[in-house]
Amino acid sequence: MEEKYFKGYLHEKIKDGFCANEGHALVFIYKGEKFDSNRIWKLYKWSGDWEEILPNIFYRHIKLEKKFWEFWKNEGFEWEIRIMNDPKVWIEVYYDEVPVGTKTLELQWASDKAVKVREKEKKYKERWDVDDYKQVGEDFEYVPVSKIAGFPDMLGKGMSGCIQLFNYSKRGIYIDHDEWNGEMILTEVLEDSAKDSEKIKECIESNRCGWLYQRYLDGTLKDLGEYVKLNEVDGKYYIGGRGKHRICLLKRINAELIYAKVYKWAKK
């Protein structure tokens, strides 16, 4: 595997009678988790040598010593990190300029997996910002299923009985509870399986959604106690907090309408 190498330092320097920080700290993302200096130092044994602090990630920390009378010299430390680049692992490396935590992190490098994850986040998470809107009404109504934006991004707790999440998980494509490190996230699994007639048949015959399909056929799906929630924003409908399985099912069988409580939003 290709090796990536980064080096930096943090100094405290006497300047005009005051102590001013210089340099930049290391921050990296590993499989979705953020590791700043404090977390890195807890993993490091302070040997001064290279240590594997996470799989295929090696770190070295060198403290800069000085005598107490050498007040004009810098004090602090230098750090180095070596990363064996596995394109299937989500890793990002950032520099945190001093004063640490006060500025935007500067991205230095991202693995192939990290680039794909960020692209997915942009596609699936940037829908609409509720802070930019105000609610102007709500009502029960029939909504064209084709106007509902996308598939659900979650289905209750865990795989929630979804046969497609279960099957894609068995194939190693979807990772339950850690979807961003899998080949597909939940929404992609639902989109992908909706293109396959055999998989749609699996859905309507499954324990989880088969009974919903029967309720749809006999016209009683709208009578379920927990109603579907949708948010109407700029002419589009976004999935709310209820009815995700019903929405997913009706989208994949190309149903015309769904009965829902619609919350209407307008720009502030």
N, C-alpha and C positions, 0 to 999 in steps of 0.2 A: 504493500500500500504506500501511496505517496505520503511524505511527511511534511507537515506544516509547522513552521517555527516562528515564534513571536518573542520579543524581548522588550522590557520596559523598566521604569524605575519610579520611585517616589522619594523625594528629598525634602528635608526641612532646611532652608537656607537663611542665614542671618543677612538681612538686607536693610541698610539704613536704620539699624537698631531694632528692627522688627523681624519676626519669624514668618517667612513666606513659603508656602508649599510649592513644589515644582514637580513636573512629571505627569504620569498617568498610571492609574490602577488597571488591573485586568478584571474583566467580567466576561464570562462565557455562558452560553446556553447549551445544555446537554440533554437531549431527549425531552425538551420542553421545560426543563428545570433551570432556573437562573442561579449561577454560582458567582457571587461577588467575593471580594477579598476575605471577608469574615468566614464565609463557607469554605473557601479554598484553604485558608490557614488551619481550619479544623481537620481537614483531610491530610494536610502535610505534617510530617513528623519533625520538621525543623532540623534535618540532618545536614543541610547545605549541599546535599547531593540530589541527583535526579530520583524522583519517586513517582510511581504510577498511582495517581490519586483517583483515577477512574479508568475503566477499560480503554486502553490505547491512548490515554492522555497522561503525559509525563510533565512534572513541574519541578522547578528548582528555585529556591529563594535564598539570596545572599545578603546578609545584613552588612551594612557598611559601618565598620567600627571607627572610633576616633578617641583621642585622649580628651579628658575633660577641659584641659586648658586650650585646646585647639578650637576655640569658639567660632573662628572664621570659616571653618570647613563645613561641608555638607554632612548631614547624617540622614540615615534612612536605609533603603534597601533596593536591590535590583531583583527582578524576577524574569524567569524564562519559562516558556511552555512549548512542548512538542506534541503535536497531534497527528496520529496516524489516520489519514483521511479515508474513512469508510463511507462511500457515497450513499449507503443505506441508513446512515445514522445522522440524526438532526444535531448539528453542532454549529454554533455561531460564536465568533470571537469579537469582543468590543473593547475599546479603550475608554476609560472613564477619566476625563481630564480633571485636574484639581481646580478648585476645591471639589473633592470627590462627592458625587451625588447631587451636584448643583447644575450640571449641564446635561445636554442630550448625549447619550452614549454614541460613540462613533464606531460603526461597523467596519471591521478590518477584513473579515473573511467569513464565508458561509459555505457549508457543504452542499452538495447537490440536493440532498434530502431537505435541508433547511430552506433552500430556495423554493422547492416545490411546496413545502408547508406554508410559507409566507404567501405564495400565490393563491393557495387554496383559502387561506384566511381572508384575503382580500376579496375573493370571489364570493365566499359563502357568509362572511360575517358582516360585511359592509352593506347592510340593507337600508335602514333608515334610522336616524338618531332621534329618539323620543324627546330629547332636550330641545330640539328645534321645532317641535310641534305642540299643539294644544288640542285636547279632546273637545269636539264640538257637537257630539251626539252619539247615540247608540240605538240599535234597533235589531229585531229579529227579521231576517229576510233570506230569500233564496239567492245564492251567489253562483255565477258561472265558475265551475271548477277550473276552467282554462285560464281564468284571471288571477288565480292564486299563485303567488310567486314561489317557485321552487318546492322541494320536498322538505319534510321536517328535518331539523338538525339534532333532534333527540326524541327518544320514545320511552318516556318514563324512566325507571331505574334499570340500569344494565341493558341487556338486549331485549327486555320486556316482552319475551315470547315471540319476537319477530323471526319467522323462519328464514328470511334472507340474511339477516345479521348472523344467525346461527350457522347457516351454510357457508357464508363467506368467512366466518371465523374459523371453521373447521379447515378451510382451504388456506388459512394463514394470510388472507388478504385484509381482513378487518380484525383489529385488536380491541376487544371490549375493555373499557375503563382506561384505554391509552390509545385512542383512535388516531391521534396525530402522528404517532410513530408507526402506524401501519401503512400498507400500500394504499388503502382507501379509507376515507372518513365515512361516518354514518350516512350523510347525505348522498355521497357518491355511490354507496352500495344501493340505496333506494333508487337513485336515478338509473344506475346500470341495470339493475334487475327489472326495472319497468320496461326495458326495451326488448325483453325476452318473453315470448308468449308462454313458454314452459314454466318460467319462474312466476309469471302472473297466475298461472293455474295452480302452482304450489301455494301461492298466497290465499287464493279464494277457497282452497281445500284445507287450509291449516286450522289448527285449534284456535289460534289467536284471532285470525281475521275471517275465518269461514262463517261464523255466526253473524258478523257484521255484513258480510256479503248477502246472506239470506235476508237480513233485515232490509237491506237496500232493495232486493228483488221484490219483497212484499210491501214496500213503501212505508215501513215503520222505523226506518233508521233515524228519522228526525225526532221520534218520540222518546229517545233515550234520555234518562234523567239529567246527565251531564251534557250540556249543549256544547257545540263547537264554537270556539272563539276565533274571530278574525279581526285584523286591524286594516281599515281602509285608509290608504295614504296615497295621495296624488293619482287616484284612479286605479291603483293596484291593491291587491289584498294580501296581507302578510299573516302567517300562521301565528295564532296567539297561544294561550296556555292550555287549551283543551282540544280534544278531538284529533290528535295527530295521526292516530291509526286510521281513523275514518277518512281523513284528508288524503293520506297516502294511498289507501285502497281505491278511493274514487278517482284519483288522478291516474292510477295505473290501468283502470278499466275504462278510462275515457268517459266517465259519467258527465252528464251535462250540468247538473246543479247540485248544490249542497246547502242544507238549511243551517244557518249559523246566527249567532249573536255578533253583530258587526259594530265595532267601535270606530267612529269616524274622527279623523285627525286632519288638522289644517295647520299651515305654517304660522308661526307666531308673528 
